[in-house]
Amino acid sequence: MWQRSILGRTVRSVHLIHMCVVPISCTSIQRHHSMGKERGGARPKGPPHVSPKQSPAVQEISGRDLFTVTEVLSSKEASCIVEYAESLGLTHQSSRGPKFGEAFRDNDRVSIQDQAWADTLWTALGLQGTLGRDPTTGAQPVGLNPNLRFYRYRPGQRFGRHIDESNDLGGGKFTLYTVLIYLSTPGEGGETVFYNRGKRLAAVSPRTGLALLHRHGRDCLLHEGAEVAAGEKWVLRSDVVYA
């Protein structure tokens, strides 16, 4: 890992190691939930079991506005989540591009609405201990957005520069942080790159089991998902909900 200072802020790039995935047996939670497109009309198994993690390590990149949490998933758990996402059936997602006011997007995705699994991930991955009361709103973090999204990027695919908006979930609940959990380590590329005042602030390389959290809404940093050059980049996306 290297670091230097830009505009008084620390710039870091995290260099990560490629990991091999071996055949595994996944344990699923057997229950029904609302999900995206299903493959072949058959109902996929429930989401994979995730074991509780003890005191995951937090690495601040720009205070608690941008930080990573290491080893929130084992390689087996990440592979099982990828297998689960594939069973749901992904669809290609694109955009009209910056000329139409839209960030360039080229990936495959599927989403589910699953409050129970979102609650399980929030507690099992240890994320509930990484954030406290928001000093601006006075609200407290209460869990993850049940809208869970799975993204796959293959070589040549990327997500252009953009910001993430806050979502009003009703009942006094709203989202304040983006959560990206990397489910694979691509062979090359796929970094999540952040910018501040037009300068590159940080680049986080995807690594299996690493979680990246950053503030969104009005305080969101401009960022992009760099092009994947080799292998596949899989991401589980949610948001931290405050109330």
Phi, psi and omega per residue, in radians:
M1 nan 2.414 3.068
W2 -2.099 2.797 3.093
Q3 -2.642 2.633 3.034
R4 -2.688 3.039 -3.036
S5 -1.855 2.315 3.028
I6 -2.281 2.145 3.136
L7 0.943 0.655 3.087
G8 1.373 0.108 -3.115
R9 -2.084 2.630 -3.094
T10 -1.414 2.282 3.105
V11 -1.849 2.247 -3.100
R12 -2.312 2.581 2.990
S13 -2.246 2.205 -3.084
V14 -1.717 2.111 -3.140
H15 -1.763 2.246 -2.967
L16 -2.184 2.836 -2.987
I17 -1.773 2.389 3.081
H18 -1.191 2.425 -3.117
M19 -2.141 2.490 3.110
C20 -1.585 2.498 3.102
V21 -1.907 2.217 3.137
V22 -1.827 2.792 3.124
P23 -0.984 2.395 -3.061
I24 -2.412 2.909 3.056
S25 -2.005 2.174 -3.039
C26 -1.798 2.428 3.059
T27 -1.760 2.146 -3.077
S28 -1.849 2.702 3.011
I29 -1.484 2.020 -3.042
Q30 -1.533 1.698 3.065
R31 -2.851 2.872 -3.123
H32 -1.631 2.520 3.046
H33 -2.646 2.898 3.099
S34 -1.344 2.315 -3.056
M35 -2.496 3.116 3.118
G36 -1.418 -2.769 -3.090
K37 -1.067 2.361 3.138
E38 -1.785 2.579 -3.077
R39 -1.488 2.174 3.051
G40 1.186 0.248 3.099
G41 1.385 -0.083 -3.123
A42 -1.505 2.578 3.132
R43 -1.415 2.125 3.121
P44 -1.139 2.819 3.032
K45 -1.146 2.902 3.114
G46 -1.201 3.018 -3.120
P47 -1.115 2.686 -3.086
P48 -1.183 2.668 3.036
H49 -1.219 2.422 3.099
V50 -2.206 2.198 -3.094
S51 -1.452 2.610 3.135
P52 -1.101 2.486 3.100
K53 -1.870 2.541 -3.117
Q54 -1.814 2.041 3.027
S55 0.811 1.099 3.098
P56 -1.086 2.595 -3.069
A57 -1.423 2.312 3.117
V58 -1.788 2.316 3.069
Q59 -2.106 1.938 -3.139
E60 -1.367 2.340 3.068
I61 -1.842 -0.752 3.039
S62 -2.429 1.198 -3.050
G63 1.034 -2.559 3.090
R64 -1.594 0.203 2.982
D65 -1.410 -0.416 -3.097
L66 -2.703 1.998 -3.101
F67 -2.728 2.869 3.094
T68 -2.060 2.730 3.052
V69 -2.225 2.142 -3.020
T70 -1.530 2.598 2.990
E71 0.928 0.823 3.059
V72 -1.375 -0.311 3.055
L73 -2.330 2.522 2.973
S74 -1.358 2.877 3.114
S75 -1.079 -0.612 3.105
K76 -1.144 -0.795 3.141
E77 -1.087 -0.752 3.131
A78 -1.079 -0.752 3.132
S79 -1.120 -0.647 3.117
C80 -1.170 -0.640 3.107
I81 -1.187 -0.680 3.070
V82 -1.066 -0.796 3.121
E83 -1.054 -0.704 3.113
Y84 -1.115 -0.805 3.131
A85 -1.064 -0.711 3.120
E86 -1.116 -0.602 3.134
S87 -1.180 -0.408 3.124
L88 -1.338 -0.510 -3.123
G89 1.603 1.839 -3.127
L90 -1.501 2.691 3.052
T91 -2.183 2.647 -3.122
H92 -1.290 2.457 3.115
Q93 -2.169 2.303 3.113
S94 -2.411 -3.096 3.105
S95 -2.526 3.007 3.113
R96 -1.425 -0.262 3.056
G97 1.685 3.012 -3.065
P98 -0.996 -0.505 3.134
K99 -1.070 -0.395 3.128
F100 -1.903 0.300 3.114
G101 1.324 0.333 3.140
E102 -2.074 2.427 3.076
A103 -1.162 2.489 3.077
F104 -1.087 2.305 -3.140
R105 -2.457 2.300 3.094
D106 -2.593 1.695 3.101
N107 -2.766 -3.112 3.055
D108 -2.060 2.522 -3.042
R109 -2.645 2.819 2.953
V110 -2.669 2.645 -3.128
S111 -2.344 2.730 3.047
I112 -2.315 2.772 3.024
Q113 -1.987 1.840 -2.994
D114 -2.552 1.613 -3.109
Q115 -1.111 -0.716 -3.091
A116 -1.098 -0.783 -3.124
W117 -1.246 -0.598 3.060
A118 -1.053 -0.735 3.102
D119 -1.127 -0.693 3.113
T120 -1.096 -0.795 3.135
L121 -1.101 -0.709 -3.119
W122 -1.022 -0.784 -3.100
T123 -1.480 -0.750 -3.059
A124 -1.180 -0.620 -3.094
L125 -1.435 -0.103 3.109
G126 1.379 0.225 -3.075
L127 -1.234 -0.440 -3.085
Q128 -1.123 -0.320 -3.135
G129 -1.643 0.035 -3.065
T130 -1.646 -0.260 -3.082
L131 -2.311 2.610 3.102
G132 -2.166 -2.767 -3.125
R133 -1.038 2.388 3.101
D134 -1.362 2.122 -3.074
P135 -1.174 -0.379 -3.110
T136 -1.412 -0.810 -3.069
T137 -1.766 -0.323 -3.073
G138 1.383 0.012 -3.112
A139 -1.373 2.763 -3.141
Q140 -1.949 2.571 3.052
P141 -1.221 2.335 -3.065
V142 -2.148 -0.124 3.140
G143 2.746 -2.902 3.121
L144 -1.823 2.614 3.020
N145 -1.045 2.198 -3.138
P146 -1.189 -0.174 3.032
N147 -1.402 1.697 -3.068
L148 -1.786 2.214 -3.037
R149 -2.039 2.415 3.118
F150 -1.995 2.213 -3.120
Y151 -2.064 2.458 3.015
R152 -2.194 2.249 3.065
Y153 -2.057 2.165 3.073
R154 -1.790 2.952 -3.130
P155 -0.883 2.291 -3.123
G156 1.643 -0.212 -3.119
Q157 -1.642 2.618 -3.122
R158 -2.796 3.042 3.072
F159 -2.279 2.018 -3.045
G160 -1.173 3.086 -3.089
R161 -1.072 2.359 -3.081
H162 -2.874 3.034 2.976
I163 -2.161 2.704 3.117
D164 -1.755 2.290 -3.134
E165 -1.498 2.683 2.997
S166 -1.372 2.551 -3.135
N167 -1.997 2.290 3.049
D168 -1.509 1.994 -3.087
L169 -1.649 -0.008 -3.132
G170 1.472 2.834 3.116
G171 1.124 0.481 -3.139
G172 1.393 0.134 -3.141
K173 -1.790 2.465 3.119
F174 -2.643 2.789 3.141
T175 -1.679 2.577 -3.075
L176 -2.310 -0.339 -3.136
Y177 -2.334 2.467 2.938
T178 -1.469 2.424 3.058
V179 -2.085 2.095 3.046
L180 -2.030 2.090 3.087
I181 -1.950 2.025 -3.096
Y182 -1.368 2.235 -3.078
L183 -1.810 -0.042 3.135
S184 -2.701 2.896 3.060
T185 -2.063 1.784 3.139
P186 -1.128 2.765 -3.129
G187 -1.149 -0.591 -3.137
E188 -2.813 2.463 3.083
G189 1.454 -2.967 3.098
G190 1.484 0.195 -3.133
E191 -1.094 2.591 2.958
T192 -1.636 2.010 -2.989
V193 -1.928 2.285 -3.132
F194 -1.947 2.585 -3.109
Y195 -2.235 2.551 3.067
N196 -2.369 2.059 -3.132
R197 0.972 0.710 3.084
G198 1.436 -0.082 -3.136
K199 -1.833 2.517 3.085
R200 -1.187 2.095 -3.078
L201 -1.634 -0.771 -3.076
A202 -2.823 2.674 3.045
A203 -2.330 2.090 -3.127
V204 -1.845 2.077 3.121
S205 -1.403 2.326 3.139
P206 -1.155 2.361 3.097
R207 -2.449 2.399 -3.116
T208 -0.933 2.175 3.084
G209 1.553 -0.036 3.125
L210 -1.529 2.369 3.056
A211 -1.881 2.377 3.081
L212 -2.062 2.186 3.121
L213 -2.111 2.354 3.060
H214 -2.542 2.568 -3.125
R215 -1.160 2.457 3.091
H216 -2.222 -2.997 -3.008
G217 1.471 -2.494 -3.059
R218 -1.161 -0.367 -3.137
D219 -1.767 0.224 -3.087
C220 -1.255 2.336 3.035
L221 -1.356 2.499 3.007
L222 -1.080 2.343 -3.101
H223 -2.657 2.927 3.138
E224 -2.612 2.764 2.982
G225 -1.757 1.894 -3.066
A226 -1.107 2.747 -3.109
E227 -1.086 2.365 3.038
V228 -1.381 2.245 -3.114
A229 -1.725 -0.499 -3.125
A230 -2.682 2.520 -3.130
G231 1.362 -2.886 3.123
E232 -2.170 2.465 3.063
K233 -1.902 2.074 3.093
W234 -1.963 2.396 -3.103
V235 -2.376 2.401 2.930
L236 -1.791 2.137 -3.055
R237 -2.002 2.346 2.971
S238 -2.590 -2.856 -3.136
D239 -2.502 2.650 3.028
V240 -1.499 2.217 -3.121
V241 -1.650 2.356 3.087
Y242 -2.025 2.703 3.089
A243 -2.641 nan nan
